[in-house]
Amino acid sequence: MKRKYILGGAIIALLMLMSTTFFISVPNVKGADAKQGDLIPLQGQLLAWPPYGGYYRFEVRVKNIGTKTTPAGHDTELIWDGSQSLGSYEHTVDLANGEVDTGYIYFYAPSKGRHTITVVADCNDEKSEEDETNNDYLKSYYFWWIG
């Protein structure tokens, strides 16, 4: 009789083991599955405000062309002639695929004449993107007013 109970207990234990679900925890690392969209700067608009103190206003537009949502909390920066920061704009909204966020950066032109403005999306590399090579957009503008 004792043998029957041991065998029955072993079968029940085996059935319980087979029906148990196992969960494996994988750490979140920078890799293919940890990507957060793909941010690109779009052509912005430069506006001069000489009557209001001589500053310029640059419209910053960033679009997510990636397949995943990019969480808020990344900055876009304006660079003067490739070296001098003119300021940055912090994006405070999540961007799903195809969405655009617009903000403004106000600055004084360091000098008159034709200069290159570079718009750098995710300038501090805060987001791991699907393509990290398309974050810059540059264009030449003529500046006639110094504040």
Number of C-alpha atoms within 10 A of each C-alpha: 5 6 8 8 10 10 11 11 12 11 12 11 11 11 11 10 10 9 8 8 6 6 6 5 6 6 6 8 9 12 10 10 10 14 19 21 24 29 31 25 23 20 14 17 11 15 12 19 14 13 8 9 11 14 18 22 15 19 17 25 20 26 21 23 20 20 14 19 19 25 15 13 13 20 20 25 21 27 17 18 15 12 10 11 14 17 15 21 19 15 21 13 13 15 24 19 16 15 14 18 15 13 16 19 18 19 18 17 19 14 12 11 11 12 17 14 23 22 27 24 29 26 16 11 12 10 22 18 24 20 14 15 9 14 21 19 16 18 12 12 12 10 16 12 17 14 15
